[in-house]
């Protein structure tokens, strides 16, 4: 059976704290099977269901908002999509080796031409972006805390919700849950 990966936006920020055991229970309460959390940053893995991605996403978001009392935007990816991410870094090895951070933003849909142009206005000497489908790759030449770019800046400029994960976290997820 295929696995589904849920990447939750802002699950443990802004004064909200949800223990991963509680998050697992919340997903199980939706009837999802073989639920596991992966590090305490809003990554949930479960067996793929029969519902469409958009239906499942809305169901999870509604359930979490009802029980937690705040919006938790959810981005779903299949095991195939996660595997493709692990193999599809759009930056070359030299660029990645010279960088301090490589992150991937999950989106619900690909960026429009207008939104992609807005994103590129955020490019600096230390921040570079590449877009592949429903993901935006951010390569940072300095520590992220030293960059002017952030998820909040992305959302304000591009006018779309996203959640970022470190590429090494995605590689660890793939190594744990995907067959070699």
C-alpha positions in Angstrom: 0.0 0.0 0.0 1.2 3.5 -0.8 2.0 6.0 1.9 0.8 9.6 2.1 3.0 12.3 3.6 1.3 15.3 5.3 3.3 18.4 5.8 1.5 20.7 8.2 2.0 24.5 8.2 2.5 26.2 11.6 1.5 23.3 13.8 3.9 24.2 16.6 4.4 28.0 16.3 2.7 31.1 17.5 2.1 29.8 21.0 0.5 26.6 19.8 2.0 23.3 20.8 0.8 19.9 19.8 2.6 16.8 21.0 3.3 14.4 18.3 1.4 11.6 20.1 -1.6 13.9 20.1 -1.2 14.7 16.4 -1.1 11.0 15.7 -4.3 10.5 17.6 -5.9 13.3 15.7 -5.1 11.7 12.3 -6.2 8.3 13.6 -9.5 9.9 14.6 -10.1 10.5 10.9 -9.9 6.7 10.3 -6.4 6.9 8.8 -4.2 3.8 9.3 -0.6 3.2 10.3 -0.2 6.8 11.3 3.3 7.9 12.4 4.8 11.4 13.0 8.3 12.3 12.0 10.2 14.8 14.1 8.2 17.4 15.9 7.6 19.8 13.0 4.3 18.7 11.6 5.3 15.7 9.4 2.7 12.9 9.4 2.9 9.7 7.5 0.0 7.3 7.0 -1.4 4.7 4.6 -2.8 6.2 1.5 -6.6 6.3 1.4 -9.2 6.1 -1.3 -10.2 9.8 -1.1 -8.8 12.3 -3.6 -6.0 14.4 -2.4 -8.1 17.6 -2.2 -10.9 15.8 -0.3 -8.5 14.3 2.1 -6.6 17.6 2.6 -9.9 19.5 3.4 -10.9 16.7 5.7 -7.7 16.8 7.7 -7.7 20.7 7.8 -11.3 20.8 9.0 -10.7 18.1 11.6 -7.5 19.8 13.0 -9.2 23.3 13.1 -12.2 21.9 14.9 -10.1 20.1 17.5 -7.2 22.4 17.9 -9.0 25.7 17.4 -6.8 27.2 14.7 -6.0 26.8 11.0 -3.5 24.1 10.1 -2.9 24.2 6.4 -2.0 20.7 5.1 0.1 19.7 2.1 -0.1 16.1 1.0 2.4 14.2 -1.1 2.4 10.6 -2.2 5.3 8.2 -1.8 6.1 8.6 -5.5 6.2 12.4 -5.2 8.5 12.2 -2.1 10.8 9.8 -4.0 10.9 12.2 -6.9 11.8 15.1 -4.6 14.7 13.1 -3.2 16.1 12.6 -6.7 15.1 15.9 -8.4 17.0 18.7 -6.7 17.2 21.4 -9.3 20.5 22.8 -8.0 23.7 21.2 -9.0 26.0 19.5 -6.5 28.5 22.4 -6.5 25.8 24.9 -5.6 24.4 22.6 -2.9 27.9 21.9 -1.4 28.6 25.7 -1.1 25.2 26.5 0.5 24.4 26.6 4.2 20.7 25.4 3.7 18.5 23.8 1.1 14.8 23.9 1.7 11.6 22.8 -0.2 8.3 24.7 0.0 5.2 22.7 -0.5 2.3 24.3 -2.3 -1.2 23.2 -3.2 -0.7 24.0 -6.9 2.1 25.2 -9.2 2.9 28.9 -9.2 1.4 31.0 -11.9 3.7 33.0 -14.1 2.8 36.1 -12.1 3.5 34.5 -8.7 6.8 33.0 -10.0 7.8 36.6 -11.1 7.0 37.8 -7.6 9.1 35.1 -6.1 12.1 35.9 -8.2 12.0 39.5 -6.9 13.2 37.9 -3.6 16.3 36.5 -5.1 19.5 37.9 -3.6 23.2 37.2 -3.7 22.5 34.6 -0.9 19.0 33.3 -1.8 18.2 31.4 -5.0 14.9 29.8 -6.0 13.9 27.1 -8.4 10.4 25.9 -9.1 9.4 22.4 -10.0 5.7 21.6 -10.1 4.1 22.2 -6.7 7.4 22.8 -4.9 9.7 25.8 -4.6 13.3 25.0 -3.8 15.3 27.6 -1.8 19.1 27.5 -1.7 20.6 29.8 1.0 24.3 30.6 1.0 24.2 31.8 4.6 22.5 30.6 7.8 18.8 30.9 7.3 18.7 33.3 10.3 21.0 35.7 8.4 18.8 35.7 5.3 16.0 38.2 4.7 13.9 35.4 3.2 11.4 33.4 5.3 8.1 31.6 4.9 6.3 34.8 6.0 8.2 36.8 3.4 7.3 34.2 0.7 3.6 34.2 1.6 3.4 38.0 1.8 5.2 38.5 -1.6 3.8 35.5 -3.6 0.4 35.6 -1.9 0.1 31.9 -1.5 0.3 29.6 1.6 3.3 27.2 1.9 5.3 25.2 4.4 9.0 24.7 4.1 11.1 21.7 5.0 14.8 21.2 5.0 15.9 18.9 2.2 17.8 16.7 4.6 14.6 16.1 6.5 12.9 15.0 3.3 15.8 12.7 2.5 15.5 11.2 6.0 11.8 10.7 5.5 12.4 9.0 2.2 15.1 6.8 3.6 12.8 5.7 6.4 9.6 5.2 4.5 10.4 4.4 0.9 11.8 1.3 -0.5 15.2 1.6 -2.1 
